[in-house]
Amino acid sequence: MVVKSFFTRNRREILFVGKFVLYFLAGQVLYSLLNPLLSPILTDLLTASVSAGLINLFVPGQLVATQGNTILSGGISLQIAIGCDGIEGLIIILAAVGSFPMPLRRKILGMLAGAGVVYLTNLLRVIALFFTLKRYPDLFSFVHMYVGQALIIFVCVVFFLIWVGRPGKPNEPNC
């Protein structure tokens, strides 16, 4: 009786978590299947090349270039591997916003805005990793494994909490 009461009282929350896990796993499977096709675009062009371009724009003396998924500059070589393209963060945002009970239009806007936030955060993460490798190579592994990944997850959670906390239009239903 206690278990049934728990599920009855928390139906919406349980449904949200269940949908989130399902959407997240589906996104991971889809990503792993499509990654061989998408990697040249996601990793090489949208992550490595754009990061290198931003470094050259804001710090012109770095003379950064790319070769495929690798950022090169003065003996420094930073390879953008699978999983470092920000897609996991994107999958978290898509799964969370897609699972939350809100109107479809608001879900789509949240997914688009969240994708932009994750993409920009990942570019900043890659740029920070480049400068960490260049200036503090001993800290690179720590910053890459712990700080960078935690940053992406933190930004996803904060974005989601802000997005779902935003009130819709007065005549827009909440679920």
KEDRENTOR-5491 format. One line per field, with one value per atom (N, C-alpha, C): atom name; x, y, z; residue in three letters. Coordinates in nm, 3 decimals, padded with zeros to 5 digits, always signed. Example, Ala and Ser with C-alpha at 12.3 -4.5 7.8 and 13.67 -1.06 7.14 Angstrom:
% residues 2
site = (N|CA|C|N|CA|C) $
X = (+01.319|+01.230|+01.320|+01.285|+01.367|+01.290) $
Y = (-00.569|-00.450|-00.330|-00.225|-00.106|+00.003) $
Z = (+00.780|+00.780|+00.780|+00.708|+00.714|+00.787) $
code = (Ala|Ala|Ala|Ser|Ser|Ser) $
//
This chain:
% residues 175
site = (N|CA|C|N|CA|C|N|CA|C|N|CA|C|N|CA|C|N|CA|C|N|CA|C|N|CA|C|N|CA|C|N|CA|C|N|CA|C|N|CA|C|N|CA|C|N|CA|C|N|CA|C|N|CA|C|N|CA|C|N|CA|C|N|CA|C|N|CA|C|N|CA|C|N|CA|C|N|CA|C|N|CA|C|N|CA|C|N|CA|C|N|CA|C|N|CA|C|N|CA|C|N|CA|C|N|CA|C|N|CA|C|N|CA|C|N|CA|C|N|CA|C|N|CA|C|N|CA|C|N|CA|C|N|CA|C|N|CA|C|N|CA|C|N|CA|C|N|CA|C|N|CA|C|N|CA|C|N|CA|C|N|CA|C|N|CA|C|N|CA|C|N|CA|C|N|CA|C|N|CA|C|N|CA|C|N|CA|C|N|CA|C|N|CA|C|N|CA|C|N|CA|C|N|CA|C|N|CA|C|N|CA|C|N|CA|C|N|CA|C|N|CA|C|N|CA|C|N|CA|C|N|CA|C|N|CA|C|N|CA|C|N|CA|C|N|CA|C|N|CA|C|N|CA|C|N|CA|C|N|CA|C|N|CA|C|N|CA|C|N|CA|C|N|CA|C|N|CA|C|N|CA|C|N|CA|C|N|CA|C|N|CA|C|N|CA|C|N|CA|C|N|CA|C|N|CA|C|N|CA|C|N|CA|C|N|CA|C|N|CA|C|N|CA|C|N|CA|C|N|CA|C|N|CA|C|N|CA|C|N|CA|C|N|CA|C|N|CA|C|N|CA|C|N|CA|C|N|CA|C|N|CA|C|N|CA|C|N|CA|C|N|CA|C|N|CA|C|N|CA|C|N|CA|C|N|CA|C|N|CA|C|N|CA|C|N|CA|C|N|CA|C|N|CA|C|N|CA|C|N|CA|C|N|CA|C|N|CA|C|N|CA|C|N|CA|C|N|CA|C|N|CA|C|N|CA|C|N|CA|C|N|CA|C|N|CA|C|N|CA|C|N|CA|C|N|CA|C|N|CA|C|N|CA|C|N|CA|C|N|CA|C|N|CA|C|N|CA|C|N|CA|C|N|CA|C|N|CA|C|N|CA|C|N|CA|C|N|CA|C|N|CA|C|N|CA|C|N|CA|C|N|CA|C|N|CA|C|N|CA|C|N|CA|C|N|CA|C|N|CA|C|N|CA|C|N|CA|C|N|CA|C|N|CA|C|N|CA|C|N|CA|C|N|CA|C|N|CA|C|N|CA|C|N|CA|C|N|CA|C|N|CA|C|N|CA|C|N|CA|C|N|CA|C|N|CA|C|N|CA|C|N|CA|C|N|CA|C|N|CA|C|N|CA|C|N|CA|C|N|CA|C) $
X = (+00.082|+00.000|+00.087|+00.198|+00.287|+00.350|+00.390|+00.453|+00.353|+00.231|+00.128|+00.100|+00.094|+00.071|+00.186|+00.309|+00.425|+00.414|+00.384|+00.373|+00.256|+00.149|+00.034|+00.067|+00.131|+00.167|+00.273|+00.362|+00.476|+00.470|+00.353|+00.335|+00.407|+00.388|+00.450|+00.602|+00.657|+00.802|+00.859|+00.792|+00.837|+00.828|+00.721|+00.705|+00.816|+00.848|+00.957|+01.089|+01.123|+01.251|+01.254|+01.144|+01.139|+01.158|+01.088|+01.104|+01.247|+01.301|+01.437|+01.536|+01.529|+01.621|+01.602|+01.479|+01.451|+01.505|+01.477|+01.524|+01.677|+01.735|+01.880|+01.947|+01.897|+01.954|+01.933|+01.816|+01.790|+01.885|+01.910|+02.003|+02.145|+02.186|+02.320|+02.334|+02.232|+02.236|+02.240|+02.154|+02.151|+02.286|+02.343|+02.474|+02.581|+02.582|+02.685|+02.668|+02.545|+02.522|+02.559|+02.529|+02.552|+02.690|+02.762|+02.890|+02.989|+03.002|+03.097|+03.064|+02.936|+02.896|+02.907|+02.877|+02.871|+03.003|+03.096|+03.220|+03.297|+03.311|+03.383|+03.316|+03.186|+03.115|+03.121|+03.080|+03.071|+03.207|+03.298|+03.428|+03.526|+03.541|+03.643|+03.602|+03.484|+03.442|+03.384|+03.278|+03.207|+03.278|+03.371|+03.441|+03.586|+03.667|+03.809|+03.829|+03.769|+03.790|+03.734|+03.616|+03.557|+03.637|+03.680|+03.762|+03.892|+03.957|+04.082|+04.057|+03.948|+03.914|+03.892|+03.826|+03.803|+03.934|+04.021|+04.151|+04.227|+04.230|+04.300|+04.236|+04.105|+04.035|+04.069|+04.066|+04.086|+04.230|+04.314|+04.456|+04.534|+04.544|+04.601|+04.743|+04.821|+04.959|+04.974|+04.867|+04.875|+04.901|+04.858|+04.875|+04.829|+04.702|+04.642|+04.588|+04.608|+04.553|+04.488|+04.415|+04.357|+04.397|+04.400|+04.420|+04.320|+04.206|+04.099|+04.042|+04.052|+03.998|+04.104|+04.218|+04.329|+04.358|+04.373|+04.412|+04.563|+04.633|+04.780|+04.828|+04.934|+04.995|+05.128|+05.235|+05.367|+05.404|+05.391|+05.427|+05.316|+05.207|+05.092|+04.996|+04.947|+04.853|+04.739|+04.620|+04.502|+04.403|+04.387|+04.295|+04.157|+04.056|+03.918|+03.865|+03.851|+03.810|+03.658|+03.612|+03.469|+03.427|+03.320|+03.274|+03.317|+03.410|+03.455|+03.391|+03.287|+03.220|+03.095|+03.068|+02.954|+02.822|+02.824|+02.699|+02.633|+02.711|+02.649|+02.570|+02.626|+02.553|+02.427|+02.437|+02.319|+02.213|+02.254|+02.159|+02.092|+02.168|+02.109|+02.001|+02.033|+01.935|+01.812|+01.832|+01.719|+01.631|+01.693|+01.617|+01.542|+01.607|+01.543|+01.428|+01.452|+01.346|+01.235|+01.273|+01.173|+01.086|+01.137|+01.064|+00.974|+01.003|+00.929|+00.792|+00.689|+00.554|+00.539|+00.545|+00.526|+00.478|+00.423|+00.374|+00.488|+00.452|+00.550|+00.634|+00.571|+00.645|+00.754|+00.720|+00.817|+00.928|+00.893|+00.995|+01.094|+01.041|+01.128|+01.219|+01.163|+01.245|+01.351|+01.313|+01.408|+01.520|+01.484|+01.586|+01.682|+01.629|+01.716|+01.806|+01.747|+01.826|+01.930|+01.889|+01.981|+02.094|+02.063|+02.168|+02.270|+02.224|+02.316|+02.403|+02.342|+02.417|+02.522|+02.485|+02.580|+02.693|+02.658|+02.760|+02.862|+02.813|+02.904|+02.987|+02.927|+03.001|+03.109|+03.077|+03.178|+03.293|+03.262|+03.370|+03.462|+03.402|+03.483|+03.565|+03.507|+03.579|+03.700|+03.681|+03.791|+03.900|+03.861|+03.959|+04.036|+03.964|+04.030|+04.127|+04.087|+04.176|+04.301|+04.285|+04.400|+04.500|+04.452|+04.542|+04.598|+04.519|+04.571|+04.686|+04.667|+04.773|+04.897|+04.877|+04.989|+05.065|+04.993|+05.057|+05.080|+04.989|+04.996|+04.973|+05.061|+05.038|+05.016|+05.074|+05.056|+04.912|+04.837|+04.699|+04.599|+04.647|+04.556|+04.461|+04.513|+04.429|+04.320|+04.357|+04.258|+04.151|+04.194|+04.098|+04.009|+04.069|+03.992|+03.889|+03.934|+03.847|+03.745|+03.784|+03.695|+03.631|+03.709|+03.654|+03.568|+03.620|+03.548|+03.416|+03.418|+03.295|+03.195|+03.244|+03.153|+03.092|+03.170|+03.119|+03.003|+03.018|+02.911|+02.785|+02.800|+02.683|+02.620|+02.701|+02.650|+02.570|+02.624|+02.555|+02.423|+02.423|+02.298|+02.193|+02.233|+02.138|+02.086|+02.175|+02.133|+02.040|+02.077|+01.989|+01.851|+01.847|+01.719|+01.636|+01.697|+01.622|+01.570|+01.651|+01.605|+01.493|+01.510|+01.410|+01.275|+01.274|+01.145|+01.086|+01.169|+01.118|+01.060|+01.086|+01.031|+00.882|+00.805|+00.661|+00.631|+00.532|+00.487|+00.396|+00.337|+00.239|+00.120|+00.048|-00.065|-00.169|-00.190|-00.291|-00.231|-00.102|-00.034|-00.048|-00.099|-00.110|+00.027|+00.038|+00.166|+00.196|+00.103|+00.135|+00.060) $
Y = (-00.119|+00.000|+00.126|+00.124|+00.239|+00.263|+00.157|+00.170|+00.228|+00.177|+00.227|+00.374|+00.410|+00.549|+00.638|+00.588|+00.663|+00.691|+00.586|+00.602|+00.693|+00.686|+00.771|+00.918|+00.945|+01.082|+01.141|+01.057|+01.106|+01.064|+01.046|+00.997|+01.084|+01.216|+01.306|+01.301|+01.297|+01.293|+01.161|+01.051|+00.920|+00.912|+00.965|+00.967|+01.051|+01.166|+01.249|+01.174|+01.111|+01.039|+00.922|+00.850|+00.738|+00.784|+00.891|+00.945|+00.995|+01.064|+01.116|+01.002|+00.897|+00.784|+00.722|+00.703|+00.644|+00.733|+00.862|+00.954|+00.965|+00.967|+00.975|+00.852|+00.734|+00.611|+00.605|+00.645|+00.647|+00.744|+00.858|+00.955|+00.900|+00.829|+00.770|+00.662|+00.579|+00.475|+00.539|+00.637|+00.707|+00.773|+00.836|+00.900|+00.799|+00.685|+00.585|+00.527|+00.515|+00.464|+00.567|+00.694|+00.798|+00.863|+00.839|+00.906|+00.890|+00.770|+00.759|+00.855|+00.879|+00.970|+01.117|+01.144|+01.283|+01.337|+01.250|+01.293|+01.398|+01.384|+01.489|+01.627|+01.628|+01.756|+01.804|+01.718|+01.758|+01.782|+01.690|+01.698|+01.786|+01.759|+01.831|+01.975|+01.993|+02.126|+02.211|+02.161|+02.243|+02.256|+02.165|+02.177|+02.221|+02.142|+02.176|+02.304|+02.311|+02.429|+02.557|+02.549|+02.669|+02.712|+02.617|+02.652|+02.718|+02.661|+02.719|+02.859|+02.875|+03.007|+03.110|+03.070|+03.161|+03.196|+03.098|+03.125|+03.226|+03.205|+03.297|+03.435|+03.441|+03.569|+03.651|+03.586|+03.658|+03.663|+03.569|+03.567|+03.541|+03.644|+03.622|+03.568|+03.591|+03.546|+03.396|+03.325|+03.180|+03.102|+03.155|+03.088|+02.943|+02.926|+02.793|+02.745|+02.617|+02.554|+02.423|+02.365|+02.233|+02.136|+02.013|+01.904|+01.797|+01.792|+01.701|+01.741|+01.649|+01.675|+01.724|+01.770|+01.811|+01.959|+02.026|+02.167|+02.171|+02.245|+02.250|+02.393|+02.409|+02.540|+02.525|+02.562|+02.567|+02.445|+02.328|+02.207|+02.150|+02.223|+02.175|+02.106|+01.991|+01.915|+01.869|+01.921|+01.885|+01.813|+01.685|+01.606|+01.606|+01.641|+01.640|+01.499|+01.419|+01.280|+01.268|+01.150|+01.122|+01.142|+01.214|+01.245|+01.381|+01.443|+01.578|+01.683|+01.643|+01.733|+01.797|+01.766|+01.826|+01.755|+01.646|+01.578|+01.517|+01.467|+01.411|+01.518|+01.638|+01.748|+01.782|+01.780|+01.805|+01.698|+01.573|+01.465|+01.484|+01.528|+01.555|+01.662|+01.772|+01.882|+01.835|+01.767|+01.721|+01.625|+01.533|+01.437|+01.505|+01.599|+01.666|+01.755|+01.840|+01.931|+01.851|+01.748|+01.666|+01.586|+01.555|+01.476|+01.561|+01.688|+01.772|+01.808|+01.804|+01.836|+01.987|+02.021|+02.158|+02.153|+02.261|+02.262|+02.235|+02.176|+02.136|+02.255|+02.368|+02.487|+02.526|+02.522|+02.557|+02.453|+02.326|+02.221|+02.245|+02.273|+02.295|+02.416|+02.525|+02.643|+02.611|+02.534|+02.495|+02.407|+02.317|+02.231|+02.311|+02.405|+02.488|+02.579|+02.644|+02.731|+02.650|+02.534|+02.448|+02.398|+02.364|+02.320|+02.431|+02.555|+02.668|+02.688|+02.679|+02.697|+02.587|+02.463|+02.352|+02.367|+02.404|+02.420|+02.528|+02.643|+02.752|+02.713|+02.646|+02.601|+02.501|+02.412|+02.314|+02.382|+02.482|+02.555|+02.622|+02.684|+02.747|+02.641|+02.524|+02.414|+02.370|+02.354|+02.312|+02.418|+02.544|+02.655|+02.657|+02.639|+02.635|+02.516|+02.403|+02.286|+02.313|+02.382|+02.417|+02.499|+02.605|+02.691|+02.621|+02.530|+02.451|+02.363|+02.297|+02.211|+02.292|+02.412|+02.496|+02.553|+02.601|+02.670|+02.584|+02.490|+02.405|+02.258|+02.199|+02.062|+01.959|+01.982|+01.887|+01.884|+01.993|+02.001|+01.955|+01.929|+01.900|+01.784|+01.672|+01.554|+01.583|+01.651|+01.685|+01.778|+01.882|+01.979|+01.910|+01.826|+01.757|+01.661|+01.576|+01.470|+01.519|+01.613|+01.651|+01.788|+01.887|+02.023|+02.037|+01.995|+02.011|+01.936|+01.811|+01.732|+01.784|+01.821|+01.876|+02.007|+02.088|+02.214|+02.191|+02.100|+02.072|+02.025|+01.932|+01.880|+01.991|+02.071|+02.181|+02.280|+02.317|+02.410|+02.350|+02.222|+02.156|+02.161|+02.129|+02.129|+02.271|+02.368|+02.507|+02.555|+02.528|+02.568|+02.505|+02.376|+02.307|+02.369|+02.392|+02.448|+02.589|+02.667|+02.801|+02.789|+02.700|+02.688|+02.642|+02.540|+02.491|+02.585|+02.670|+02.767|+02.891|+02.909|+03.023|+03.003|+03.100|+03.086|+03.099|+03.023|+03.034|+03.154|+03.167|+03.273|+03.247|+03.352|+03.333|+03.230|+03.220|+03.126|+02.992|+02.971|+02.849|+02.745|+02.625|+02.523|+02.476|+02.433|+02.389|+02.242|+02.167|+02.026|+01.973) $
Z = (+00.000|+00.000|+00.000|+00.074|+00.081|-00.056|-00.125|-00.256|-00.356|-00.355|-00.446|-00.417|-00.292|-00.254|-00.303|-00.292|-00.338|-00.488|-00.565|-00.710|-00.748|-00.676|-00.704|-00.677|-00.565|-00.529|-00.620|-00.671|-00.748|-00.895|-00.947|-01.083|-01.187|-01.179|-01.277|-01.272|-01.152|-01.136|-01.188|-01.157|-01.202|-01.354|-01.410|-01.555|-01.620|-01.560|-01.612|-01.612|-01.499|-01.488|-01.587|-01.598|-01.692|-01.836|-01.875|-02.010|-02.031|-01.931|-01.943|-01.970|-01.890|-01.908|-02.046|-02.088|-02.219|-02.331|-02.327|-02.430|-02.430|-02.309|-02.299|-02.361|-02.326|-02.382|-02.533|-02.580|-02.724|-02.795|-02.733|-02.790|-02.796|-02.693|-02.691|-02.799|-02.814|-02.917|-03.055|-03.077|-03.206|-03.236|-03.135|-03.151|-03.187|-03.118|-03.147|-03.287|-03.336|-03.471|-03.579|-03.553|-03.653|-03.644|-03.536|-03.516|-03.631|-03.689|-03.801|-03.916|-03.938|-04.046|-04.005|-03.878|-03.832|-03.779|-03.743|-03.680|-03.760|-03.892|-03.965|-03.953|-03.937|-03.923|-03.778|-03.685|-03.544|-03.480|-03.500|-03.433|-03.509|-03.638|-03.716|-03.743|-03.801|-03.846|-03.733|-03.666|-03.568|-03.433|-03.403|-03.275|-03.295|-03.363|-03.378|-03.459|-03.577|-03.664|-03.603|-03.546|-03.486|-03.363|-03.281|-03.164|-03.207|-03.307|-03.358|-03.413|-03.485|-03.539|-03.429|-03.322|-03.210|-03.139|-03.123|-03.062|-03.147|-03.278|-03.369|-03.369|-03.354|-03.353|-03.228|-03.113|-02.987|-02.940|-02.985|-02.949|-03.078|-03.166|-03.299|-03.299|-03.199|-03.195|-03.179|-03.152|-03.130|-03.259|-03.372|-03.501|-03.494|-03.463|-03.447|-03.581|-03.608|-03.728|-03.687|-03.779|-03.753|-03.862|-03.822|-03.916|-03.874|-03.945|-03.906|-03.772|-03.675|-03.541|-03.443|-03.494|-03.407|-03.422|-03.309|-03.305|-03.283|-03.370|-03.368|-03.350|-03.270|-03.252|-03.181|-03.247|-03.185|-03.103|-03.157|-03.085|-02.999|-02.984|-02.907|-03.003|-02.961|-03.042|-02.951|-02.977|-02.897|-02.987|-02.964|-03.044|-02.981|-03.061|-03.015|-03.043|-02.939|-02.954|-02.952|-02.987|-02.977|-02.832|-02.812|-02.677|-02.630|-02.701|-02.666|-02.756|-02.826|-02.918|-02.856|-02.731|-02.661|-02.685|-02.759|-02.793|-02.670|-02.575|-02.454|-02.379|-02.371|-02.309|-02.385|-02.517|-02.601|-02.576|-02.565|-02.540|-02.404|-02.305|-02.172|-02.184|-02.252|-02.268|-02.343|-02.456|-02.536|-02.456|-02.382|-02.303|-02.189|-02.122|-02.008|-02.053|-02.151|-02.198|-02.265|-02.343|-02.409|-02.313|-02.196|-02.097|-02.009|-01.999|-01.906|-01.962|-01.879|-01.929|-01.956|-02.083|-02.126|-02.271|-02.321|-02.459|-02.559|-02.672|-02.772|-02.820|-02.844|-02.891|-02.792|-02.666|-02.561|-02.551|-02.573|-02.574|-02.687|-02.805|-02.921|-02.898|-02.848|-02.818|-02.713|-02.612|-02.508|-02.562|-02.651|-02.711|-02.798|-02.875|-02.959|-02.875|-02.776|-02.689|-02.611|-02.561|-02.486|-02.574|-02.699|-02.791|-02.811|-02.825|-02.840|-02.718|-02.602|-02.476|-02.460|-02.487|-02.474|-02.575|-02.699|-02.803|-02.765|-02.722|-02.683|-02.561|-02.465|-02.347|-02.387|-02.479|-02.522|-02.596|-02.678|-02.745|-02.642|-02.541|-02.435|-02.361|-02.340|-02.273|-02.357|-02.486|-02.574|-02.576|-02.585|-02.585|-02.453|-02.343|-02.212|-02.203|-02.260|-02.260|-02.343|-02.455|-02.538|-02.458|-02.392|-02.315|-02.191|-02.133|-02.020|-02.067|-02.181|-02.236|-02.270|-02.320|-02.360|-02.240|-02.140|-02.028|-01.904|-01.879|-01.760|-01.797|-01.873|-01.923|-01.812|-01.694|-01.585|-01.534|-01.555|-01.509|-01.615|-01.736|-01.847|-01.817|-01.772|-01.749|-01.646|-01.538|-01.435|-01.491|-01.560|-01.615|-01.719|-01.801|-01.905|-01.844|-01.754|-01.701|-01.599|-01.516|-01.405|-01.424|-01.450|-01.459|-01.585|-01.699|-01.825|-01.828|-01.787|-01.788|-01.686|-01.569|-01.467|-01.515|-01.585|-01.637|-01.733|-01.825|-01.923|-01.851|-01.759|-01.686|-01.603|-01.536|-01.455|-01.540|-01.655|-01.744|-01.792|-01.823|-01.865|-01.755|-01.634|-01.522|-01.496|-01.492|-01.467|-01.579|-01.704|-01.815|-01.799|-01.772|-01.758|-01.646|-01.531|-01.418|-01.450|-01.518|-01.558|-01.661|-01.757|-01.864|-01.810|-01.727|-01.677|-01.573|-01.515|-01.419|-01.484|-01.615|-01.689|-01.705|-01.669|-01.693|-01.842|-01.888|-02.027|-02.041|-02.157|-02.179|-02.088|-02.050|-01.957|-02.006|-02.137|-02.186|-02.228|-02.201|-02.240|-02.128|-02.161|-02.055|-02.010|-01.886|-01.831|-01.854|-01.904|-01.932|-02.046) $
code = (Met|Met|Met|Val|Val|Val|Val|Val|Val|Lys|Lys|Lys|Ser|Ser|Ser|Phe|Phe|Phe|Phe|Phe|Phe|Thr|Thr|Thr|Arg|Arg|Arg|Asn|Asn|Asn|Arg|Arg|Arg|Arg|Arg|Arg|Glu|Glu|Glu|Ile|Ile|Ile|Leu|Leu|Leu|Phe|Phe|Phe|Val|Val|Val|Gly|Gly|Gly|Lys|Lys|Lys|Phe|Phe|Phe|Val|Val|Val|Leu|Leu|Leu|Tyr|Tyr|Tyr|Phe|Phe|Phe|Leu|Leu|Leu|Ala|Ala|Ala|Gly|Gly|Gly|Gln|Gln|Gln|Val|Val|Val|Leu|Leu|Leu|Tyr|Tyr|Tyr|Ser|Ser|Ser|Leu|Leu|Leu|Leu|Leu|Leu|Asn|Asn|Asn|Pro|Pro|Pro|Leu|Leu|Leu|Leu|Leu|Leu|Ser|Ser|Ser|Pro|Pro|Pro|Ile|Ile|Ile|Leu|Leu|Leu|Thr|Thr|Thr|Asp|Asp|Asp|Leu|Leu|Leu|Leu|Leu|Leu|Thr|Thr|Thr|Ala|Ala|Ala|Ser|Ser|Ser|Val|Val|Val|Ser|Ser|Ser|Ala|Ala|Ala|Gly|Gly|Gly|Leu|Leu|Leu|Ile|Ile|Ile|Asn|Asn|Asn|Leu|Leu|Leu|Phe|Phe|Phe|Val|Val|Val|Pro|Pro|Pro|Gly|Gly|Gly|Gln|Gln|Gln|Leu|Leu|Leu|Val|Val|Val|Ala|Ala|Ala|Thr|Thr|Thr|Gln|Gln|Gln|Gly|Gly|Gly|Asn|Asn|Asn|Thr|Thr|Thr|Ile|Ile|Ile|Leu|Leu|Leu|Ser|Ser|Ser|Gly|Gly|Gly|Gly|Gly|Gly|Ile|Ile|Ile|Ser|Ser|Ser|Leu|Leu|Leu|Gln|Gln|Gln|Ile|Ile|Ile|Ala|Ala|Ala|Ile|Ile|Ile|Gly|Gly|Gly|Cys|Cys|Cys|Asp|Asp|Asp|Gly|Gly|Gly|Ile|Ile|Ile|Glu|Glu|Glu|Gly|Gly|Gly|Leu|Leu|Leu|Ile|Ile|Ile|Ile|Ile|Ile|Ile|Ile|Ile|Leu|Leu|Leu|Ala|Ala|Ala|Ala|Ala|Ala|Val|Val|Val|Gly|Gly|Gly|Ser|Ser|Ser|Phe|Phe|Phe|Pro|Pro|Pro|Met|Met|Met|Pro|Pro|Pro|Leu|Leu|Leu|Arg|Arg|Arg|Arg|Arg|Arg|Lys|Lys|Lys|Ile|Ile|Ile|Leu|Leu|Leu|Gly|Gly|Gly|Met|Met|Met|Leu|Leu|Leu|Ala|Ala|Ala|Gly|Gly|Gly|Ala|Ala|Ala|Gly|Gly|Gly|Val|Val|Val|Val|Val|Val|Tyr|Tyr|Tyr|Leu|Leu|Leu|Thr|Thr|Thr|Asn|Asn|Asn|Leu|Leu|Leu|Leu|Leu|Leu|Arg|Arg|Arg|Val|Val|Val|Ile|Ile|Ile|Ala|Ala|Ala|Leu|Leu|Leu|Phe|Phe|Phe|Phe|Phe|Phe|Thr|Thr|Thr|Leu|Leu|Leu|Lys|Lys|Lys|Arg|Arg|Arg|Tyr|Tyr|Tyr|Pro|Pro|Pro|Asp|Asp|Asp|Leu|Leu|Leu|Phe|Phe|Phe|Ser|Ser|Ser|Phe|Phe|Phe|Val|Val|Val|His|His|His|Met|Met|Met|Tyr|Tyr|Tyr|Val|Val|Val|Gly|Gly|Gly|Gln|Gln|Gln|Ala|Ala|Ala|Leu|Leu|Leu|Ile|Ile|Ile|Ile|Ile|Ile|Phe|Phe|Phe|Val|Val|Val|Cys|Cys|Cys|Val|Val|Val|Val|Val|Val|Phe|Phe|Phe|Phe|Phe|Phe|Leu|Leu|Leu|Ile|Ile|Ile|Trp|Trp|Trp|Val|Val|Val|Gly|Gly|Gly|Arg|Arg|Arg|Pro|Pro|Pro|Gly|Gly|Gly|Lys|Lys|Lys|Pro|Pro|Pro|Asn|Asn|Asn|Glu|Glu|Glu|Pro|Pro|Pro|Asn|Asn|Asn|Cys|Cys|Cys) $
//
